[in-house]
Amino acid sequence: MVLKIKTFLKESFSELKRVNWPTKKETTRLTVVVIVLSLALALMLGVFDYSFSYLLELLIIK
């Protein structure tokens, strides 16, 4: 059991050395893209929610 754990950890660290990690510049750029898209989607959903609520209110009152 201990041998299997040791082998697993050794192979895991070996794999981590082969990973092509993104640069700081790529990470920053992609993070900004995710934040901007999230905010745009939140704004769009907020506009839809407000619009549908307003239309529903008009239909209920009249």
Secondary structure by P-SEA (a helix, b strand, c coil): caaaaaaaaaaaaaaaaacccccaaaaaaaaaaaaaaaaaaaaaaaaaaaaaaaaaaaaaac
